[in-house]
């Protein structure tokens, strides 16, 4: 809609977001006569695919876009990064292979799509406002060249999908099966036999457990244990003792005043009657309504109330038409001309744009200016402090590590010298919680390769902490004595035997039902629980059980049939098919076209995934794909540290 640059609800912004997700390589012939090339060193390369590089910056931008669009929680960035890189490698390899096969995306095709998304920046097929377009793309974390590159790959992959879809035929039987699966409902009753209900019947003696241990002792070992000390630099403690002088803040302000320039802007609200996508016959009534609303406003009607009741801009109507502050280049040219020339509180005539008919009121105007020092002082101080604290934390860690390498036996003195935390851990197994730190896989991994008296590199930990470890002693793993693992042996036996008792009870109940006893009576006699969930389809979850796939026989066996026993999430289950309603496919005739499309899309995805996987496999075998694992791990560590 009109406010599509600012509203997450609009079709164009969603289209932009969809295109931005993918990346590739190209040039910018039609948009500009000058381009740019990004160069990186080896430390900034995550992967190489053929002659292309996937850089740290590209991955960071992609992650940031996902976080900003709330499609990825910030705390999951480090975990998702590996998957993202796999997807980027797959897409680059695919583009390389498809290009080698002769598939191309022309600059005219790219230009056409960009013009359809950003018509306000073009005139007669030429880019007329490059600066505004670049500013708009920068809000999505992209440069103009990167956007065009992403578009080229997206369009190329769409061409491949189009070829794939042209060869896919969905038969009437497949449609019938899909509609049946979607709409057919079944009803069951079931008996559950949880192993937990039988635990109190299992009471193995110590002698029995000892005998079992002797037969299976190879399964029980005491893991390797390690004694070590840690120096931990906590950024929060460094921050508490860091003060940024005002002179430094003023110097930063003076040295970067361009960053604090605010362009001319207006705060506006509008009422929109949409004509975009409407037939010409609807335009005259829309214009008449707009003119009537204008008369009401000039007669004293409340602008916000009329906007709420009449405006067809979903991004602003409920806010009384309020669009917030606007800068030049952000709106349609006709709208911008009126908004920036109007006086505050004046109500415009009806303004026509590509979106429809607008009535505009500017409520505030601000001239271009440089934000004064007092207005931005706090933000500058915050950023300077973050930078200072990060540098100071790293510096302390580096100095402490250097001191530790010179005198490994003086770790306590080094902790006092730099006022950092010293943690001593004695005879701890891997993955065991460390005091004040909890489970720290980074430290476990470092200790696993150290020799006694060895010193780890500096390790970035969650919560903005940096640690270094000194291994004092390594105690090798060894076979366990019975007394050390008696509890484990007991728990294993109780678990196994109670599960067996539950299975026996279910089988016996099944036999009783087969002999004519009711499911309810048989279940109660064997200590089972009865449930009668509501009817469900094959795509539903069954109350108390989970996905309907667990009881798939309910859709194939005759009504009255008994099924089981089967283990579902630790419980032995037997169930009876109580009812199943036939599906009248004629009543779902209106869904057939949509179902065909869904089935076709599923098949396209399956074929594309197989194709892309085979392309990557071949590229790896040919040595065309190289993953820089160390760079990936460093980037993941940075995201973990920033949680």
C-alpha positions as CSV (number, residue, x, y, z in Angstrom):
1,X,0.0,0.0,0.0
2,X,1.1,3.7,0.1
3,X,3.1,3.4,3.2
4,X,4.9,0.2,2.1
5,X,8.4,1.4,3.0
6,X,7.3,1.7,6.6
7,X,4.6,-1.0,7.1
8,X,5.4,-4.7,7.5
9,X,1.9,-5.5,6.3
10,X,2.2,-4.5,2.7
11,X,2.7,-6.7,-0.3
12,X,5.6,-4.8,-1.8
13,X,7.7,-4.9,1.3
14,X,7.0,-8.6,1.6
15,X,8.1,-9.0,-2.0
16,X,11.3,-7.1,-1.3
17,X,11.9,-9.2,1.8
18,X,11.5,-12.4,-0.3
19,X,13.9,-11.3,-2.9
20,X,16.5,-10.0,-0.4
21,X,16.7,-13.5,1.2
22,X,18.7,-14.9,-1.8
23,X,22.2,-13.9,-3.1
24,X,24.2,-14.3,-6.4
25,X,26.6,-12.4,-8.7
26,X,26.1,-10.0,-11.6
27,X,26.6,-6.4,-13.0
28,X,24.6,-3.2,-13.1
29,X,24.5,-2.2,-16.8
30,X,21.1,-0.6,-16.9
31,X,21.0,1.1,-13.5
32,X,24.3,2.9,-13.4
33,X,27.5,3.4,-15.4
34,X,29.7,2.8,-12.3
35,X,30.0,-0.3,-10.1
36,X,32.1,-1.6,-7.3
37,X,33.9,-4.8,-6.3
38,X,34.2,-6.0,-2.8
39,X,37.6,-7.4,-1.8
40,X,38.3,-9.5,1.3
41,X,41.2,-11.2,2.9
42,X,41.3,-14.9,3.8
43,X,40.1,-14.2,7.4
44,X,36.9,-12.7,6.1
45,X,36.0,-15.6,3.7
46,X,33.5,-18.2,4.9
47,X,33.5,-20.3,1.8
48,X,34.6,-20.4,-1.8
49,X,32.3,-21.8,-4.5
50,X,33.9,-22.0,-7.9
51,X,35.3,-18.5,-8.6
52,X,33.0,-16.8,-6.0
53,X,33.5,-16.1,-2.3
54,X,31.0,-16.0,0.5
55,X,32.2,-13.4,3.0
56,X,31.6,-12.8,6.7
57,X,29.9,-9.5,5.8
58,X,27.4,-11.3,3.5
59,X,26.5,-13.8,6.2
60,X,26.2,-11.1,8.8
61,X,24.0,-9.0,6.6
62,X,21.8,-12.0,5.9
63,X,21.6,-12.9,9.6
64,X,20.8,-9.3,10.6
65,X,18.0,-9.1,8.0
66,X,16.4,-12.3,9.5
67,X,16.7,-10.9,13.0
68,X,15.3,-7.5,12.0
69,X,12.3,-9.1,10.3
70,X,11.8,-11.3,13.4
71,X,12.2,-14.5,11.5
72,X,15.2,-15.5,13.6
73,X,15.7,-14.9,17.4
74,X,19.0,-13.0,18.0
75,X,20.1,-15.6,20.5
76,X,19.9,-18.3,17.9
77,X,22.2,-16.6,15.4
78,X,25.2,-18.6,16.2
79,X,23.3,-21.9,15.8
80,X,21.6,-20.9,12.5
81,X,24.8,-19.6,11.0
82,X,26.0,-23.0,9.9
83,X,22.7,-23.8,8.2
84,X,22.7,-20.4,6.5
85,X,26.2,-21.0,5.1
86,X,25.1,-24.4,3.8
87,X,22.1,-22.7,2.0
88,X,24.4,-20.0,0.5
89,X,26.9,-22.6,-0.7
90,X,24.1,-24.6,-2.2
91,X,22.6,-21.6,-4.0
92,X,26.0,-20.4,-5.3
93,X,26.9,-23.8,-6.6
94,X,23.5,-24.1,-8.3
95,X,23.8,-20.7,-10.0
96,X,27.3,-21.6,-11.2
97,X,26.1,-24.9,-12.6
98,X,22.9,-23.5,-14.2
99,X,24.9,-20.7,-15.8
100,X,27.4,-23.2,-17.2
101,X,24.4,-25.0,-18.7
102,X,23.5,-21.8,-20.5
103,X,20.7,-20.5,-18.4
104,X,20.8,-16.7,-18.1
105,X,18.9,-13.8,-16.5
106,X,19.1,-10.6,-18.7
107,X,19.6,-7.1,-17.3
108,X,16.3,-6.2,-18.9
109,X,14.5,-8.8,-16.7
110,X,16.2,-7.5,-13.6
111,X,15.4,-3.9,-14.5
112,X,11.7,-4.8,-15.0
113,X,11.4,-6.3,-11.6
114,X,13.2,-3.5,-9.8
115,X,11.0,-0.9,-11.6
116,X,7.9,-2.9,-10.5
117,X,9.0,-2.7,-6.9
118,X,10.4,0.9,-6.9
119,X,8.5,2.8,-9.7
120,X,9.0,6.2,-7.9
121,X,12.8,6.0,-8.5
122,X,12.5,5.5,-12.3
123,X,11.3,7.6,-15.3
124,X,11.1,6.3,-18.8
125,X,13.0,3.1,-17.8
126,X,15.9,5.0,-16.3
127,X,17.0,5.3,-12.7
128,X,16.5,9.0,-11.7
129,X,17.0,8.9,-8.0
130,X,19.9,6.5,-7.2
131,X,20.6,8.1,-3.8
132,X,17.0,7.6,-2.6
133,X,17.0,4.0,-3.8
134,X,20.3,3.2,-2.1
135,X,19.0,4.8,1.1
136,X,15.9,2.6,0.9
137,X,17.9,-0.5,0.4
138,X,20.3,0.4,3.2
139,X,17.4,0.1,5.7
140,X,17.3,-3.6,4.7
141,X,21.1,-3.9,5.2
142,X,21.9,-4.0,1.4
143,X,23.8,-2.1,-1.1
144,X,22.5,-1.5,-4.6
145,X,24.9,-3.9,-6.3
146,X,24.1,-6.6,-3.7
147,X,20.4,-6.1,-4.3
148,X,20.8,-6.6,-8.1
149,X,23.0,-9.6,-7.5
150,X,20.4,-11.1,-5.2
151,X,17.7,-10.4,-7.8
152,X,19.7,-12.2,-10.5
153,X,20.1,-15.4,-8.5
154,X,16.4,-15.3,-7.4
155,X,15.2,-15.0,-11.0
156,X,17.6,-17.7,-12.3
157,X,16.4,-20.1,-9.6
158,X,12.8,-19.2,-10.5
159,X,13.5,-20.1,-14.1
160,X,14.8,-23.5,-13.1
161,X,11.7,-24.0,-11.0
162,X,9.6,-23.0,-13.9
163,X,11.2,-25.7,-16.1
164,X,10.8,-28.2,-13.3
165,X,7.1,-27.4,-12.8
166,X,6.4,-27.7,-16.6
167,X,7.3,-31.4,-16.4
168,X,5.2,-32.2,-13.3
169,X,1.7,-33.7,-13.8
170,X,-0.6,-34.3,-10.9
171,X,-3.0,-37.2,-11.5
172,X,-6.7,-37.1,-10.4
173,X,-6.0,-40.0,-8.0
174,X,-3.2,-37.9,-6.3
175,X,-5.7,-35.1,-5.8
176,X,-8.3,-37.4,-4.4
177,X,-5.8,-38.9,-2.0
178,X,-4.7,-35.4,-0.8
179,X,-8.3,-34.2,-0.3
180,X,-9.1,-37.4,1.5
181,X,-6.1,-37.1,3.8
182,X,-7.0,-33.5,4.5
183,X,-10.7,-34.0,5.3
184,X,-11.3,-37.6,6.3
185,X,-11.8,-37.9,10.1
186,X,-11.4,-40.9,12.3
187,X,-12.2,-41.5,16.0
188,X,-10.5,-43.9,18.3
189,X,-10.4,-44.9,21.9
190,X,-7.1,-46.1,23.4
191,X,-5.5,-47.6,26.4
192,X,-2.1,-46.4,27.5
193,X,0.4,-48.4,29.7
194,X,3.1,-46.0,30.9
195,X,6.3,-47.7,32.1
196,X,6.3,-45.3,35.1
197,X,3.2,-47.1,36.5
198,X,5.1,-50.3,36.8
199,X,8.4,-49.0,38.3
200,X,7.4,-49.9,41.9
201,X,7.1,-53.6,40.8
202,X,10.8,-53.7,39.9
203,X,13.0,-54.2,43.0
204,X,16.3,-55.8,42.0
205,X,18.5,-56.9,44.8
206,X,22.1,-55.7,45.2
207,X,23.4,-59.2,44.4
208,X,21.3,-59.3,41.2
209,X,22.6,-55.9,40.2
210,X,26.2,-56.9,40.9
211,X,25.7,-60.0,38.6
212,X,24.3,-57.8,35.9
213,X,27.2,-55.4,36.2
214,X,29.7,-58.2,35.9
215,X,28.2,-59.2,32.6
216,X,28.0,-55.7,31.3
217,X,30.8,-53.9,33.0
218,X,32.3,-52.8,29.7
219,X,29.4,-50.4,29.5
220,X,30.4,-48.6,32.7
221,X,33.4,-46.4,32.8
222,X,34.5,-43.5,35.0
223,X,35.2,-40.7,32.5
224,X,38.4,-38.7,32.2
225,X,38.6,-36.0,34.8
226,X,40.6,-32.8,34.8
227,X,41.9,-30.4,37.3
228,X,42.4,-26.9,36.0
229,X,42.3,-23.1,36.7
230,X,40.7,-20.4,34.8
231,X,41.2,-16.7,34.5
232,X,37.9,-14.9,33.5
233,X,37.7,-11.4,32.2
234,X,34.1,-10.2,32.7
235,X,33.1,-7.3,30.4
236,X,30.4,-6.3,32.8
237,X,33.0,-5.7,35.5
238,X,35.2,-3.8,33.1
239,X,32.2,-1.7,32.1
240,X,31.4,-0.8,35.7
241,X,34.8,0.8,36.2
242,X,34.9,2.6,32.8
243,X,34.1,6.3,32.5
244,X,34.1,8.1,29.1
245,X,35.3,11.8,29.7
246,X,33.1,14.5,28.2
247,X,36.0,15.8,26.2
248,X,36.2,12.5,24.4
249,X,32.5,12.6,23.7
250,X,32.7,16.2,22.3
251,X,35.7,15.2,20.1
252,X,33.7,12.3,18.7
253,X,30.8,14.6,18.0
254,X,33.0,17.2,16.3
255,X,34.7,14.5,14.2
256,X,31.6,13.0,12.8
257,X,29.0,15.8,12.5
258,X,27.7,14.5,9.2
259,X,26.3,11.6,11.1
260,X,24.0,13.9,13.0
261,X,22.5,15.7,10.0
262,X,18.8,15.4,9.9
263,X,17.1,16.1,6.5
264,X,14.1,18.2,6.2
265,X,11.1,16.2,7.2
266,X,7.4,16.5,7.8
267,X,4.9,14.7,10.0
268,X,1.8,13.9,8.0
269,X,-1.4,12.0,8.1
270,X,-3.7,11.1,5.2
271,X,-6.9,9.4,4.1
272,X,-6.4,7.1,1.1
273,X,-9.1,5.7,-1.2
274,X,-7.3,3.1,-3.2
275,X,-7.6,2.7,-6.9
276,X,-4.5,0.6,-7.4
277,X,-5.6,-2.7,-9.0
278,X,-9.2,-1.5,-9.3
279,X,-11.2,-1.4,-12.5
280,X,-11.7,2.1,-14.1
281,X,-15.4,1.9,-13.3
282,X,-14.6,2.2,-9.5
283,X,-12.4,5.3,-9.8
284,X,-15.1,7.9,-10.3
285,X,-17.1,6.8,-7.2
286,X,-13.8,6.8,-5.2
287,X,-13.0,10.3,-6.4
288,X,-16.5,11.5,-5.5
289,X,-16.1,10.0,-2.0
290,X,-12.7,11.7,-1.5
291,X,-14.2,15.1,-2.5
292,X,-17.1,14.6,0.0
293,X,-14.6,13.7,2.8
294,X,-12.6,16.8,1.9
295,X,-15.8,19.0,2.3
296,X,-16.4,17.4,5.7
297,X,-12.9,18.1,6.8
298,X,-13.0,21.7,5.7
299,X,-16.3,22.1,7.6
300,X,-14.6,21.0,10.8
301,X,-14.8,17.2,10.9
302,X,-12.2,15.3,12.9
303,X,-9.5,14.1,10.5
304,X,-8.4,11.1,12.7
305,X,-12.0,9.8,13.0
306,X,-12.7,10.1,9.3
307,X,-9.4,8.3,8.5
308,X,-10.2,5.5,10.9
309,X,-13.6,5.0,9.2
310,X,-12.7,5.6,5.6
311,X,-9.0,5.3,4.8
312,X,-8.0,2.2,2.9
313,X,-4.3,2.3,3.9
314,X,-4.1,-0.6,6.5
315,X,-0.7,0.7,7.6
316,X,-2.1,4.0,9.0
317,X,-5.9,3.9,9.1
318,X,-6.2,2.7,12.6
319,X,-3.8,5.4,13.7
320,X,-6.0,8.1,12.4
321,X,-4.1,8.2,9.1
322,X,-0.8,9.0,10.9
323,X,2.3,8.3,8.8
324,X,4.8,9.6,11.2
325,X,7.8,11.7,10.0
326,X,8.6,11.5,6.3
327,X,11.7,12.5,4.4
328,X,12.1,13.3,0.7
329,X,12.4,10.3,-1.6
330,X,10.3,8.1,0.7
331,X,6.8,8.6,-0.8
332,X,5.2,8.9,-4.2
333,X,6.3,12.1,-6.0
334,X,2.8,13.6,-6.1
335,X,2.4,13.0,-2.4
336,X,5.8,14.4,-1.6
337,X,5.3,17.6,-3.5
338,X,2.1,18.4,-1.5
339,X,3.5,17.3,1.8
340,X,6.7,19.3,1.7
341,X,5.0,22.5,0.4
342,X,2.0,22.6,2.7
343,X,1.8,24.6,5.9
344,X,1.1,22.8,9.2
345,X,-2.6,22.1,9.9
346,X,-3.6,22.9,6.3
347,X,-5.7,20.3,4.5
348,X,-4.7,19.5,1.0
349,X,-6.9,19.2,-2.1
350,X,-7.5,15.6,-3.3
351,X,-4.1,14.3,-4.4
352,X,-3.8,11.6,-7.0
353,X,-1.0,9.0,-6.9
354,X,-0.5,5.5,-8.3
355,X,-2.1,4.2,-5.1
356,X,-5.3,6.2,-5.3
357,X,-6.8,9.5,-4.0
358,X,-5.3,11.1,-0.9
359,X,-6.3,13.9,1.4
360,X,-3.2,15.1,3.3
361,X,-2.6,17.1,6.4
362,X,0.9,18.0,7.6
363,X,0.9,18.3,11.4
364,X,4.6,19.2,11.9
365,X,7.5,20.4,9.8
366,X,11.2,20.3,10.7
367,X,13.9,22.1,8.6
368,X,17.1,20.3,7.8
369,X,19.5,20.6,10.7
370,X,22.4,19.2,12.6
371,X,21.4,17.6,15.9
372,X,23.0,19.6,18.8
373,X,25.5,18.0,21.1
374,X,23.2,17.9,24.1
375,X,20.6,16.0,22.0
376,X,23.0,13.2,21.0
377,X,25.5,13.3,23.9
378,X,24.0,10.3,25.6
379,X,24.0,8.1,22.5
380,X,27.6,9.0,21.7
381,X,28.7,8.3,25.2
382,X,26.9,4.9,25.1
383,X,28.6,3.9,21.8
384,X,32.0,5.2,23.0
385,X,31.7,3.3,26.2
386,X,30.8,0.1,24.4
387,X,33.8,0.5,22.1
388,X,36.1,1.4,25.0
389,X,34.9,-1.5,27.2
390,X,35.2,-4.0,24.4
391,X,38.8,-2.9,23.6
392,X,39.7,-2.7,27.3
393,X,38.3,-6.2,27.9
394,X,40.3,-7.6,25.1
395,X,43.4,-5.8,26.1
396,X,43.2,-7.1,29.7
397,X,42.6,-10.6,28.4
398,X,45.6,-10.3,26.0
399,X,47.9,-8.9,28.7
400,X,46.8,-11.6,31.2
401,X,47.4,-14.3,28.7
402,X,50.9,-13.0,27.9
403,X,51.7,-12.9,31.6
404,X,50.4,-16.4,32.0
405,X,52.5,-17.8,29.2
406,X,55.6,-16.3,30.9
407,X,54.7,-17.6,34.4
408,X,52.1,-20.4,34.3
409,X,52.6,-21.0,38.0
410,X,51.7,-17.5,39.0
411,X,48.1,-17.6,38.0
412,X,46.8,-16.3,41.4
413,X,49.2,-13.3,41.2
414,X,48.1,-12.6,37.6
415,X,44.4,-12.6,38.7
416,X,45.2,-10.0,41.4
417,X,47.4,-7.9,39.1
418,X,44.6,-7.5,36.5
419,X,41.7,-7.7,39.0
420,X,40.0,-10.6,37.2
421,X,38.3,-13.7,38.5
422,X,40.2,-16.9,39.3
423,X,38.3,-20.2,39.2
424,X,39.8,-23.4,40.5
425,X,38.2,-26.7,39.4
426,X,39.3,-30.1,40.8
427,X,38.7,-33.5,39.2
428,X,35.8,-32.5,37.0
429,X,34.5,-34.5,34.0
430,X,33.8,-32.9,30.6
431,X,30.5,-31.1,30.3
432,X,30.4,-30.7,34.1
433,X,29.2,-27.3,35.2
434,X,32.0,-24.9,36.2
435,X,31.4,-22.5,39.2
436,X,30.0,-19.1,38.1
437,X,30.2,-20.2,34.4
438,X,28.0,-23.3,34.1
439,X,28.6,-25.8,31.3
440,X,31.2,-24.3,29.0
441,X,31.8,-26.3,25.8
442,X,34.4,-23.8,24.7
443,X,36.5,-24.6,27.8
444,X,35.9,-28.3,27.5
445,X,37.1,-28.3,23.9
446,X,40.3,-26.3,24.8
447,X,41.1,-28.6,27.8
448,X,40.7,-31.7,25.7
449,X,43.8,-30.9,23.6
450,X,46.1,-29.5,26.4
451,X,48.9,-31.3,28.1
452,X,49.4,-30.8,31.8
453,X,50.7,-27.3,32.6
454,X,49.5,-26.2,29.1
455,X,47.7,-22.9,28.6
456,X,44.7,-22.5,26.3
457,X,44.3,-19.5,23.9
458,X,41.8,-16.8,25.0
459,X,38.3,-18.2,24.8
460,X,35.2,-16.2,24.0
461,X,32.3,-17.2,26.3
462,X,28.7,-16.3,26.5
463,X,27.7,-13.2,28.5
464,X,30.6,-11.2,27.1
465,X,33.4,-13.0,29.0
466,X,36.8,-14.1,28.0
467,X,38.6,-17.0,29.7
468,X,41.9,-18.7,29.5
469,X,42.7,-22.1,31.1
470,X,45.7,-23.8,32.7
471,X,45.5,-27.6,32.9
472,X,47.0,-28.8,36.1
473,X,46.2,-32.6,35.9
474,X,44.5,-35.0,33.6
475,X,43.1,-38.2,35.2
476,X,42.5,-40.9,32.5
477,X,39.2,-42.7,32.2
478,X,39.0,-46.2,33.7
479,X,36.7,-49.1,34.2
480,X,34.1,-48.4,36.9
481,X,33.8,-50.3,40.2
482,X,30.4,-51.6,41.0
483,X,30.1,-49.4,44.1
484,X,30.7,-46.3,41.9
485,X,27.9,-47.1,39.4
486,X,25.4,-49.1,41.4
487,X,22.8,-46.3,41.1
488,X,23.2,-46.3,37.3
489,X,22.9,-50.1,37.0
490,X,19.8,-50.0,39.2
491,X,18.2,-47.2,37.2
492,X,18.9,-49.0,33.9
493,X,17.4,-52.2,35.2
494,X,14.3,-50.5,36.6
495,X,13.8,-48.6,33.4
496,X,14.2,-51.7,31.2
497,X,12.1,-54.0,33.3
498,X,9.3,-51.5,33.9
499,X,9.1,-50.9,30.2
500,X,8.9,-54.7,29.7
501,X,6.2,-55.0,32.2
502,X,4.2,-52.2,30.5
503,X,4.6,-54.1,27.2
504,X,3.5,-57.4,28.7
505,X,0.5,-55.7,30.2
506,X,-0.5,-54.2,26.9
507,X,-0.1,-57.5,25.1
508,X,-2.2,-59.2,27.7
509,X,-4.9,-56.6,27.5
510,X,-4.9,-56.9,23.7
511,X,-5.5,-60.7,24.1
512,X,-8.3,-60.1,26.5
513,X,-10.0,-57.7,24.1
514,X,-9.6,-60.2,21.3
515,X,-11.3,-62.8,23.5
516,X,-14.3,-60.5,23.8
517,X,-13.6,-58.3,26.8
518,X,-14.2,-54.5,26.4
519,X,-11.1,-52.3,25.9
520,X,-12.0,-50.3,29.1
521,X,-12.3,-53.4,31.3
522,X,-9.2,-55.1,29.9
523,X,-7.1,-51.9,30.3
524,X,-8.2,-51.3,33.9
525,X,-7.4,-54.9,34.8
526,X,-3.8,-54.4,33.6
527,X,-3.2,-51.0,35.2
528,X,-3.8,-49.0,32.0
529,X,-5.3,-45.6,31.4
530,X,-8.3,-45.1,29.0
531,X,-8.6,-42.1,26.7
532,X,-11.4,-41.2,24.2
533,X,-10.0,-38.3,22.2
534,X,-12.0,-36.2,19.8
535,X,-12.1,-37.1,16.1
536,X,-9.1,-36.1,14.0
537,X,-7.8,-35.9,10.5
538,X,-4.5,-37.4,9.3
539,X,-2.9,-33.9,9.5
540,X,-4.1,-33.3,13.1
541,X,-2.7,-34.2,16.5
542,X,-4.5,-36.8,18.6
543,X,-5.3,-35.6,22.0
544,X,-2.9,-37.1,24.5
545,X,-0.8,-38.9,21.8
546,X,0.6,-36.5,19.4
547,X,0.7,-36.6,15.5
548,X,-2.0,-38.8,13.9
549,X,0.8,-40.6,12.1
550,X,1.2,-42.7,15.3
551,X,-2.3,-44.2,14.7
552,X,-2.3,-44.3,10.9
553,X,-4.2,-47.6,10.9
554,X,-7.2,-45.7,12.1
555,X,-7.6,-44.5,8.5
556,X,-7.2,-47.9,6.8
557,X,-8.5,-50.6,9.2
558,X,-12.2,-51.4,9.4
559,X,-14.2,-49.7,12.1
560,X,-14.1,-51.8,15.3
561,X,-10.6,-53.1,14.5
562,X,-8.0,-53.2,17.2
563,X,-4.4,-52.0,16.7
564,X,-1.2,-52.2,18.7
565,X,0.6,-52.6,21.0
566,X,2.9,-49.8,19.9
567,X,5.3,-47.6,21.8
568,X,4.3,-43.9,21.7
569,X,6.5,-41.5,23.6
570,X,7.4,-44.1,26.3
571,X,3.9,-45.6,26.6
572,X,2.6,-48.9,25.3
573,X,-0.6,-48.1,23.4
574,X,-3.5,-50.3,22.1
575,X,-6.4,-48.6,20.4
576,X,-9.8,-49.4,18.7
577,X,-11.1,-47.7,15.6
578,X,-14.4,-46.3,16.8
579,X,-15.6,-44.4,13.7
580,X,-14.4,-43.1,10.3
581,X,-16.4,-40.9,8.1
582,X,-16.2,-41.2,4.3
583,X,-15.2,-38.2,2.4
584,X,-17.6,-36.8,-0.3
585,X,-15.0,-35.5,-2.7
586,X,-17.6,-33.7,-4.8
587,X,-18.2,-31.3,-1.8
588,X,-14.5,-30.3,-2.1
589,X,-14.5,-29.7,-5.8
590,X,-13.7,-26.0,-5.2
591,X,-10.4,-27.0,-3.5
592,X,-9.1,-29.2,-6.4
593,X,-7.2,-26.4,-8.2
594,X,-5.5,-25.2,-5.0
595,X,-4.7,-28.8,-4.1
596,X,-3.1,-29.5,-7.5
597,X,-1.0,-26.4,-7.0
598,X,0.0,-27.4,-3.5
599,X,1.0,-30.9,-4.7
600,X,2.9,-29.4,-7.6
601,X,4.8,-27.0,-5.3
602,X,5.7,-29.9,-3.0
603,X,7.0,-31.9,-5.9
604,X,9.0,-28.9,-7.2
605,X,10.6,-28.5,-3.8
606,X,11.4,-32.1,-3.6
607,X,13.0,-32.1,-7.1
608,X,14.8,-28.9,-6.5
609,X,16.2,-30.1,-3.2
610,X,17.5,-33.3,-4.8
611,X,18.9,-31.4,-7.7
612,X,20.7,-28.8,-5.5
613,X,22.0,-31.5,-3.2
614,X,23.5,-33.4,-6.2
615,X,25.0,-30.2,-7.6
616,X,26.8,-29.5,-4.3
617,X,27.9,-33.1,-3.9
618,X,29.5,-32.9,-7.4
619,X,31.0,-29.5,-6.8
620,X,32.6,-30.8,-3.6
621,X,33.9,-33.9,-5.4
622,X,35.4,-31.6,-8.1
623,X,37.1,-29.4,-5.5
624,X,34.9,-26.4,-6.4
625,X,33.6,-25.9,-2.8
626,X,35.8,-25.0,0.2
627,X,34.4,-24.2,3.6
628,X,36.6,-22.1,5.9
629,X,35.7,-23.8,9.1
630,X,37.9,-21.7,11.3
631,X,36.3,-18.5,10.1
632,X,32.9,-19.9,10.6
633,X,33.7,-20.9,14.2
634,X,35.1,-17.4,14.9
635,X,31.9,-15.8,13.6
636,X,29.8,-18.2,15.6
637,X,31.8,-17.3,18.7
638,X,31.2,-13.6,18.1
639,X,27.5,-14.1,18.0
640,X,27.6,-16.2,21.2
641,X,29.6,-13.5,22.9
642,X,27.0,-10.9,21.9
643,X,24.0,-12.6,23.4
